[in-house]
Amino acid sequence: MPDPDIRIEELTSLEDLRQCVEIQRATWGWKDEDLLPLRTLLLLNKIGGLVLGAVDRDGRVIGFINAFPGFREGRVYLHSQMLGVLMDFRRKGIGRALKLAQRTEAIRRGIQRIEWTFDPLEIHNAHFNLEGLGTLCRRYVADAYGPSTSSLHGRLPTDRLVAEWHLASRRVRSRVEGGLHRAENRLPVTSTVVHLPADIADIRVRDPARAASIQQDFKQQVTDLFGRGYCVDGFQSASPAGEVGYRLVPFQPQVLAT
Ligand SMILES: CC(C)(COP(=O)(O)OP(=O)(O)OC[C@H]1O[C@@H](n2cnc3c(N)ncnc32)[C@H](O)[C@@H]1OP(=O)(O)O)[C@@H](O)C(=O)NCCC(=O)NCCS
C-alpha cells in the first residue's frame, strides 16, 4: 500500500460493514433497493466470501471490495461484486491494493480464479482491469442487472463484460508481480481492435441517444467476435484520433497457463 497510514484488512465487524453500505451510497448513488445490505455482507464472511476494506489511521473504512463464493467449470471461484473507494482517496493506489489483497487471499485459500463484471463504456475501469490486472473477457452480458438507480450508470442498459482473472497465470503474474516482461506473455496472433470514442463518458451525459447507439454497436462487434472464438485481452489508451480500443485475439488456452 503506497500510503503507510492506510491498511488493507478483512472486515468482519458490524460497524466496519455498516461503513461499506455507506460507501455504496456515496460511490454509486444507489437507492436502498440496490444496496448490498449489512446482513448479506455479514453472511459473506461466513460462507467463504470475502469483504476487504482500506482502513485509515482513525479506523475509518475509506474503500472496500467484496466477493461471493461461486462455482464454475467444476471449480470454486470468487465472484467479485463491488470495488469502491471514496472520492477523496482515489488515484492513490487504494483500488489496486484492494484488488491485489483479494488475489492474495484467494490464492491462500487455493482459489485460482476471480471474476467480475464491468461496464465496457467505463474506459478507466477497462484499462485498469485489462492492462493493470491482466484479466481477459470472453463473455458479454446484455442488460446484466436491469435498470440501475446508480447515477454512474446513466439510463443505458446495464451491459457488462465479464472479467476473468486467472490468478496464477503468467499473464496475470506479469502484470501484478512484475519480474516477467510483458511482451513474453503476448502470443503471436492476429489481433483486432474494437474502438470507442475516448470521450464516451461525456457523450453519455450530453447525448444519451448517441451513447446508446455506441453501446449497441460495441455489443454487436464484440459478441460477434466472441462467437468466432475471440477474447478481449488488452486495452489501448486514447489515440490522437480520440479513440480508445479493446484488443481482441483468438482465445488460446495457453494464455491461462501458470
Ligand atoms: C475504480 C476505483 C475503485 C479505483 O480506485 P482508486 O483507488 O482510484 O484506484 P487506483 O488509484 O488504485 O488506480 C487503479 C487504476 O484505475 C485507473 N483509474 C481509476 N480512475 C481513473 C481516472 N479517473 N482516470 C484515469 N485512470 C483512472 C488508474 O489509472 C489505475 O489504473 P492502472 O493501474 O492501469 O494505471 C474508484 O475510481 C471508484 O470507486 N470508482 C467508482 C466505482 C467503480 O466504478 N468501481 C469499479 C466497478 S465495480
The ligand as an ORCA input file, in Angstrom:
! r2SCAN-3c Opt
* xyz 0 1
  C     -12.494      2.227     -9.696
  C     -11.988      2.735     -8.346
  C     -12.304      1.710     -7.274
  C     -10.458      2.886     -8.452
  O      -9.985      3.221     -7.164
  P      -8.632      4.044     -6.979
  O      -8.197      3.916     -5.565
  O      -8.782      5.394     -7.538
  O      -7.697      3.182     -7.934
  P      -6.110      3.240     -8.086
  O      -5.566      4.569     -7.670
  O      -5.540      2.024     -7.440
  O      -5.992      3.114     -9.638
  C      -6.395      1.908    -10.244
  C      -6.497      2.093    -11.707
  O      -7.645      2.841    -12.063
  C      -7.253      3.840    -13.026
  N      -8.187      4.925    -12.866
  C      -9.205      4.976    -12.000
  N      -9.882      6.135    -12.153
  C      -9.267      6.810    -13.136
  C      -9.481      8.063    -13.743
  N     -10.464      8.874    -13.369
  N      -8.653      8.429    -14.704
  C      -7.626      7.636    -15.105
  N      -7.390      6.438    -14.559
  C      -8.191      6.041    -13.587
  C      -5.851      4.149    -12.606
  O      -5.099      4.756    -13.610
  C      -5.308      2.795    -12.313
  O      -5.081      2.072    -13.499
  P      -3.711      1.426    -13.843
  O      -3.309      0.597    -12.639
  O      -3.989      0.612    -15.056
  O      -2.826      2.611    -14.088
  C     -12.587      4.111     -7.983
  O     -12.346      5.002     -9.041
  C     -14.077      4.055     -7.709
  O     -14.512      3.815     -6.564
  N     -14.899      4.289     -8.770
  C     -16.348      4.245     -8.681
  C     -16.877      2.831     -8.539
  C     -16.439      1.920     -9.644
  O     -16.503      2.255    -10.820
  N     -15.961      0.724     -9.261
  C     -15.468     -0.274    -10.184
  C     -16.540     -1.111    -10.761
  S     -17.461     -2.049     -9.545
*
